[in-house]
Amino acid sequence: MNSELRKAKIFVQSRHAGILCETDEGYTFTYDRDYLAGENALAVSLTLPQPVPYRFRRL
């Protein structure tokens, strides 16, 4: 079962960029669609450049 334990809103230059979720299997990060559609949308980090959901075992 992949239940969410905690969530964090991630901001880039005061703009809501996405959601980081902790689950019992690790972590996921998903970019906010409105953020990606806006002008000058920057990647949260060099390891998170694409607008796809990311899954990690640990941070």
Helices and strands as residue ranges (DSSP letters): E 4-12, E 15-23, E 26-31, H 33-37, E 54-56
